[in-house]
Amino acid sequence: MGQLSCLHELGNFIVGETNEIACSGIGELQGLNHLRGHLKIQLLKNITDAIDVPRDTLINKPNLTSLDLSWDVEFGDLKDNREREVLEKQVLQGFQPHRNLKKLGIFGLNFPSWMMDTTLTELVKITLFGCWRCNYLPPLGELPCLKVLNIIGLKNVECIGNELYGNEVLGGFPSLELLYIEGMQKLKTWSGLGWQGKKVFPSLVKLEILFCPMLTTMEFFPDIKDLNVDQGMMQSLKNLKSFESMHQQICNQSSFTDEDQIRSQSSLEKLSIAYCNKVIFSGLGLRYLSSLKTLNIWDSNEFAHVAHELSFLTSLQELTLGQCHGLKSLPEEIGNLTSLRYLTIGGCSEMASLPRELQRLSALNELTIYGCPTLEIRCTKDTGEDWDKIQHIPRILIN
């Protein structure tokens, strides 16, 4: 392969073991300087000598715009071998890309030291996956064009602070729009969000924090519009100002216990709640979400007890109820939702009927029902007991 000096597209390169003659050695990449677009290099664990990875392996490939480096090892396979760890760092050094790179993914053990000098100023997306030997994060806040940052499974990082934001002149993630953090099992603190007297993440639109069980407090966060968190995180974000979209997943208790906190979300436009045994606003507050346009409730044991509060959501345009256990019917007050356009009811096996007030919903364009045996029979065209309540709806999808 190394003789194909005019090759433009490769996509995926799998590093063979040194004793496998039929497989490609990493040296095959060195002369392929016309490669462009995306390149993924897999099985880096098969490299046994850093001398096999010259420092110009990738840096002379200016047309590469996307690069993934993957070790393909499991966390349980790691060994406390100092020589091996040194080798891994040396190998990564040889894969420094040209500064034209737009997307970078590091999958496996560590991140390279060339990520610390932030010379890759054109990067718009970074994914760090695994990186189990890392105890801290690089100063990615200095990358002026970075818009998307995914940090997944960094199991040994215990805190996030100024080291991530970078220096006071260039740092602070000026362009970042989406920040996704998942599976940082030891992460306890996130500090410095009032960094250098400046606003960190000034362009951030969406924040997702999932499966970080030890992260329970954060001192401040900017005005994001779309928030997706799991159990316990809403209380740690109590200083967050009003946002437009929120998703809550896998929680076992109500996240909002402060009525004032709910009132502050009057501009919320989209709310998704999934796998929650107790709905976030239980007994308090759907009535305060006057701007809500989209509401999705999935796998809730408690929504049936607050379903009557739907009547206050007069701006609602889309409503999805999935596996809401104990919900036997929609409240009659649903007739107040005069802006509702899409209604989906799925997996609500106890749902026995629809309210006659549905006839008032002249804006309702689509009704979808599935996984509701009794309701499906009652909504059978022409013959079902509830057909007259829904026959005015232009698009009806049953089962």
C-alpha positions in Angstrom: 0.0 0.0 0.0 2.8 2.4 0.7 3.6 2.5 -3.0 0.2 4.1 -3.8 1.7 7.6 -3.5 -1.2 9.2 -5.4 -3.9 7.6 -3.2 -6.6 10.1 -2.2 -9.0 8.2 0.0 -8.3 5.5 2.5 -10.9 5.8 5.2 -9.8 3.0 7.5 -6.3 1.7 8.2 -5.8 -1.3 10.4 -2.4 -1.8 11.9 -1.2 -5.4 11.7 0.9 -7.2 14.2 4.6 -7.3 13.4 4.6 -11.0 12.8 1.7 -10.9 10.4 3.2 -10.5 7.0 -0.1 -10.0 5.2 -1.1 -7.1 7.4 -0.1 -3.5 6.9 2.6 -1.9 9.0 2.1 1.7 10.1 5.0 2.7 8.0 2.9 2.2 4.9 1.1 5.5 5.7 4.2 7.7 5.5 4.4 8.3 1.8 0.6 8.7 1.2 0.7 12.4 1.4 -2.2 13.0 -1.0 -4.7 11.4 1.4 -7.7 13.6 2.0 -11.0 13.6 4.0 -11.4 11.1 6.8 -8.8 8.6 8.1 -9.3 6.2 11.0 -6.2 4.3 12.2 -7.2 1.2 14.3 -5.3 -1.3 16.4 -2.6 1.0 17.5 -1.9 -1.5 20.3 -0.1 -3.6 17.6 2.7 -1.1 17.4 5.6 -2.4 19.5 8.3 0.2 18.6 7.9 3.9 18.4 10.6 4.1 15.7 7.9 2.6 13.4 6.0 5.8 13.6 8.1 8.7 12.1 7.1 12.2 13.2 6.1 13.1 9.7 3.6 10.2 9.3 0.6 12.5 9.2 1.9 16.1 9.5 2.7 16.2 5.8 -0.9 15.4 4.8 -2.6 18.8 4.6 -5.7 17.5 2.9 -6.8 15.3 5.8 -9.7 16.9 7.5 -10.8 14.2 10.0 -8.7 11.8 12.0 -9.5 9.0 14.5 -6.8 7.3 16.4 -8.0 4.0 18.1 -6.1 1.6 20.4 -9.0 -0.9 20.5 -8.4 -2.0 24.1 -10.8 -2.5 27.0 -10.4 -0.8 30.3 -9.9 -4.2 32.0 -7.0 -5.1 29.7 -4.8 -2.2 30.9 -1.7 -3.1 32.8 0.5 -1.0 35.1 3.4 -1.2 32.8 5.6 1.9 32.8 7.5 0.9 29.6 4.2 0.3 27.8 2.8 3.7 28.9 6.0 5.5 27.6 5.6 3.6 24.3 2.0 4.7 23.9 2.9 8.3 24.4 5.8 8.1 21.9 3.5 6.4 19.3 0.9 9.2 19.6 3.6 11.8 19.1 4.2 10.4 15.6 0.6 10.9 14.6 0.6 14.7 14.9 -1.6 15.9 12.1 -1.4 18.9 9.8 -2.9 22.0 11.3 -5.6 22.0 8.7 -7.4 19.2 10.6 -11.1 19.9 11.4 -12.1 16.8 13.4 -10.1 14.7 15.8 -11.0 11.5 17.8 -8.8 9.9 20.3 -10.1 6.4 21.4 -8.3 4.4 24.0 -5.5 5.2 26.4 -4.0 8.7 26.5 -4.1 12.0 24.6 -0.9 13.1 22.9 1.3 16.0 24.1 0.7 17.9 20.8 -2.9 18.5 22.0 -1.4 20.6 24.8 0.2 23.2 22.6 -3.2 23.8 20.8 -1.5 24.4 17.4 -4.5 22.7 15.7 -6.4 26.0 15.5 -8.8 24.8 12.7 -10.4 22.0 14.8 -14.2 22.3 15.0 -14.9 18.9 16.7 -13.0 16.8 19.2 -13.9 13.4 20.7 -12.0 12.0 23.7 -13.1 8.4 24.4 -11.5 6.3 27.1 -8.1 7.9 27.6 -8.0 5.9 30.8 -4.4 6.9 31.7 -5.4 10.6 31.8 -5.9 12.4 35.1 -6.5 15.8 33.7 -7.8 17.4 30.5 -5.7 19.4 27.9 -6.3 23.2 27.4 -8.9 22.8 24.7 -10.5 26.1 25.5 -7.8 27.8 23.5 -9.0 26.3 20.2 -10.7 29.3 18.6 -12.9 27.3 16.1 -13.9 24.4 18.3 -17.7 23.9 18.2 -18.3 20.4 19.5 -16.5 18.6 22.3 -17.3 15.1 23.4 -15.6 13.7 26.6 -16.6 10.1 27.2 -15.4 7.5 29.6 -12.4 9.3 31.1 -12.6 7.2 34.2 -9.7 8.7 36.1 -10.3 12.5 35.8 -11.4 13.8 39.2 -11.8 17.5 38.5 -12.3 20.0 35.7 -10.8 23.4 36.1 -8.7 26.1 34.6 -6.4 23.6 32.9 -9.2 22.9 30.4 -10.1 26.6 29.7 -6.5 27.6 28.7 -4.8 30.9 29.0 -6.7 34.2 29.7 -6.0 35.7 26.3 -7.1 32.8 24.0 -9.0 30.5 26.2 -12.6 30.0 27.5 -14.0 28.1 24.5 -15.1 31.1 22.5 -16.9 29.1 19.8 -18.0 26.0 21.6 -21.7 25.2 20.9 -22.1 21.6 22.2 -20.5 20.0 25.2 -21.1 16.3 25.9 -19.7 14.6 29.0 -20.5 11.0 29.8 -19.1 8.2 32.0 -16.6 10.2 34.0 -17.0 8.0 37.1 -14.5 9.8 39.4 -15.3 13.4 38.4 -16.2 15.2 41.6 -15.7 18.9 41.0 -16.1 21.3 38.1 -14.6 24.7 39.1 -13.4 27.9 37.6 -16.6 28.6 35.5 -16.2 32.2 36.5 -12.7 31.9 35.0 -10.4 35.0 34.8 -13.4 37.3 35.3 -14.7 36.3 31.9 -17.7 34.3 30.7 -16.6 30.7 29.9 -18.5 29.0 27.0 -20.0 32.2 25.7 -21.4 30.4 22.6 -22.6 27.2 24.3 -26.1 26.1 23.2 -26.3 22.5 24.4 -24.9 20.8 27.5 -25.2 17.1 28.2 -23.9 15.4 31.4 -24.6 11.7 31.8 -23.4 9.0 34.2 -21.1 11.1 36.3 -22.3 9.9 39.7 -19.8 11.8 41.9 -20.4 15.2 40.3 -23.0 16.8 42.4 -22.1 20.4 42.6 -21.1 23.1 40.2 -20.6 26.7 41.1 -22.0 28.4 38.0 -23.0 27.8 34.4 -23.8 30.2 31.5 -27.2 30.7 29.8 -27.5 27.6 27.7 -30.6 26.8 25.7 -30.6 22.9 25.7 -29.8 20.9 28.8 -29.6 17.1 29.1 -28.6 15.6 32.4 -29.2 12.5 34.5 -30.0 11.8 38.2 -28.9 14.4 40.7 -27.5 17.0 38.3 -30.3 19.4 38.3 -29.7 20.4 41.9 -26.1 21.1 41.1 -27.1 23.4 38.3 -29.5 25.4 40.5 -27.9 28.7 39.5 -28.6 28.1 35.8 -30.8 30.7 34.3 -33.7 30.1 32.1 -33.1 27.9 29.0 -35.2 26.7 26.1 -34.8 22.9 26.1 -34.2 20.4 28.8 -33.9 16.6 28.9 -33.9 14.5 32.1 -32.9 10.9 32.0 -32.6 7.9 34.3 -33.6 9.6 37.6 -35.1 8.0 40.7 -36.3 11.1 42.4 -37.7 14.6 41.6 -34.9 16.9 40.6 -36.8 20.2 41.2 -37.9 20.7 44.8 -37.9 24.5 44.7 -41.0 26.1 43.2 -39.0 29.3 42.4 -36.6 27.2 40.4 -39.4 26.0 38.3 -40.9 29.5 37.8 -37.5 30.6 36.5 -38.0 28.3 33.5 -41.0 30.1 32.0 -39.2 30.4 28.7 -38.6 26.7 28.4 -39.8 25.5 25.0 -38.8 21.8 24.9 -38.9 19.3 27.8 -38.0 15.6 27.6 -38.2 13.3 30.7 -37.1 9.7 30.3 -36.9 6.7 32.7 -37.9 8.8 35.7 -39.8 7.1 38.5 -40.9 10.5 39.8 -41.5 13.1 37.3 -39.4 16.3 37.7 -42.3 18.6 38.3 -44.4 16.3 40.4 -46.9 18.2 42.4 -45.4 21.6 41.5 -45.0 23.0 38.2 -46.0 22.1 34.6 -48.4 25.0 35.0 -45.5 27.4 35.1 -44.1 26.4 31.8 -46.3 28.7 29.7 -43.9 28.8 26.7 -43.5 25.0 26.4 -44.0 23.8 22.8 -42.7 20.2 23.0 -43.2 17.7 25.9 -41.9 14.1 25.8 -42.5 11.8 28.8 -41.1 8.3 28.6 -41.4 5.4 31.1 -42.8 7.3 34.1 -44.7 5.8 37.0 -45.8 9.2 38.3 -47.0 11.2 35.3 -50.6 10.0 35.8 -50.8 12.0 39.0 -49.9 15.3 37.4 -51.5 14.7 33.9 -54.2 17.3 34.8 -51.5 20.0 34.7 -51.3 19.5 30.9 -54.3 21.9 30.7 -52.0 24.9 31.5 -49.7 24.2 28.6 -51.6 26.4 26.1 -48.6 26.9 23.8 -47.9 23.1 23.5 -47.6 21.9 19.9 -46.2 18.4 20.3 -47.0 15.9 23.1 -45.5 12.4 23.3 -46.5 10.0 26.2 -44.7 6.7 26.2 -45.1 4.0 28.8 -46.7 6.2 31.3 -47.8 3.5 33.7 -51.1 4.1 35.5 -52.3 6.6 32.9 -55.9 5.5 32.1 -57.0 8.5 30.1 -56.0 12.0 29.2 -57.6 14.7 31.3 -60.7 16.4 29.9 -58.8 19.7 30.2 -56.7 18.7 27.3 -59.2 20.6 25.2 -57.4 23.8 26.4 -54.4 22.8 24.2 -55.6 24.6 21.2 -52.1 24.9 19.7 -51.5 21.1 19.8 -50.5 19.7 16.4 -49.0 16.3 17.1 -50.1 13.8 19.8 -48.4 10.4 20.3 -49.5 7.8 22.8 -47.3 4.7 23.0 -47.0 1.7 25.3 -49.6 3.1 27.8 -51.2 -0.3 28.2 -53.7 0.9 30.8 -55.1 3.7 28.6 -58.8 2.8 28.3 -60.3 5.8 26.5 -59.9 9.3 25.1 -61.7 12.4 26.4 -64.4 14.0 24.2 -62.6 17.3 24.6 -60.2 16.1 21.8 -62.8 17.3 19.4 -62.0 20.9 20.3 -58.4 20.5 19.1 -58.8 21.9 15.6 -55.1 22.4 15.1 -54.3 18.7 15.8 -52.9 17.3 12.5 -51.6 13.9 13.6 -52.5 11.3 16.2 -50.3 8.2 16.7 -51.4 5.4 19.0 -49.4 2.1 19.5 -48.9 -0.4 22.3 -52.3 0.5 23.8 -54.5 -2.5 23.1 -57.8 -1.2 24.5 -57.4 2.2 23.1 -56.5 0.9 19.7 -59.8 -1.0 19.6 -61.8 2.0 20.7 -60.2 4.1 18.0 -61.0 1.7 15.2 -62.2 3.6 12.1 -66.0 4.0 12.0 -66.8 1.2 14.5 -64.7 2.2 17.6 -66.3 3.8 20.6 -63.8 6.7 20.5 -63.7 7.2 16.7 -66.1 10.1 16.7 -63.7 11.9 19.0 -60.8 11.7 16.6 -62.3 11.5 13.1 -61.6 15.2 12.5 -57.8 14.7 12.7 -56.3 14.6 9.2 -53.6 11.9 9.9 -54.3 9.0 12.3 -51.8 6.2 12.8 -53.0 3.3 14.9 -50.5 0.5 15.9 
